[in-house]
Amino acid sequence: MTDTNRMLLVEDDETFGRVISRAMQQRGYEVSHAISADSASQLLEQTPFDLAILDLNLGGHSSLPLIPVLKDANPGMRILVLTGYASIATAVDAIKLGADNYLAKPADADEILAALLEDPLSHQDEEQIQAPMSVRRLEWEHIQKVLKENDGNISETARQLNMHRRTLQRKLQKRPVAR
C-alpha cells in the first residue's frame, strides 16, 4: 500500500457506499463517505484526502464540478469517477477536469482500487482496445454526445435526433451496453 491512505467516497447509494467503504477499510484505507457534493465539500474542509471516488450521478446531478474543487484542495489527489451510465463524452469531461480514471459499474472493490491507483490503460490488452463498439453502444455514445451539446436539454436533444422525447427518456434510463 502507498502512503496515501485517506479516501473520500462520494456516493449517493448509501448501501453501495457502505459496502465499498468497508471493503476499502479492510484494505487499510481511512474512508470518509459523503452522499452529496455539499457534504463532500464539508468533509474536504475538515480532512485532507489523498484519494477520491466519485459517483458521476449524485441524486440527478453530476459530480464533475467537484473534481476541480478536490484538485484545488490537493493537486496530487488521485480521483476515480465511477458510474452506472458510462459514456465517452462524460469520460472525456472527467479526465479534462482532472480525474485520473473513469470506471463503469458494476465494479468490485479490487477493480475500483486498481482503477484508482493505476494507469488507465495498464490492464487493457490490445485486442480489447481495438474491438469495435456495437451498434447499441454507438447509439448510446451518440445520444450522450448530442445531449451534452444541448446542456442536458432532453427536448432539444430529441428534436435533433429526430426522436420522440419519451423514447429518448426511456433510452437514457437504461444502462448502456458494455461494448
C-alpha positions, 0 to 999 in steps of 0.5 A, a space after each residue: 500500500 502507498 502512503 496515501 491512505 485517506 479516501 473520500 467516497 462520494 456516493 449517493 447509494 448509501 448501501 453501495 457506499 457502505 459496502 465499498 467503504 468497508 471493503 476499502 477499510 479492510 484494505 487499510 484505507 481511512 474512508 470518509 463517505 459523503 452522499 452529496 457534493 455539499 457534504 463532500 465539500 464539508 468533509 474536504 474542509 475538515 480532512 485532507 484526502 489523498 484519494 477520491 471516488 466519485 459517483 458521476 450521478 449524485 441524486 440527478 446531478 453530476 459530480 464533475 464540478 467537484 473534481 476541480 474543487 478536490 484538485 484545488 484542495 490537493 493537486 496530487 489527489 488521485 480521483 476515480 469517477 465511477 458510474 452506472 451510465 458510462 459514456 465517452 463524452 462524460 469520460 472525456 469531461 472527467 479526465 479534462 477536469 482532472 480525474 485520473 480514471 473513469 470506471 463503469 459499474 458494476 465494479 468490485 472493490 479490487 477493480 475500483 482500487 486498481 482503477 484508482 491507483 493505476 494507469 488507465 490503460 495498464 490492464 487493457 490488452 490490445 485486442 480489447 482496445 481495438 474491438 469495435 463498439 456495437 451498434 447499441 453502444 454507438 447509439 448510446 455514445 451518440 445520444 450522450 454526445 448530442 445531449 451534452 451539446 444541448 446542456 442536458 436539454 432532453 427536448 432539444 436533444 430529441 428534436 435533433 435526433 429526430 426522436 420522440 422525447 419519451 423514447 429518448 427518456 426511456 433510452 437514457 434510463 437504461 444502462 448502456 451496453 458494455 461494448 
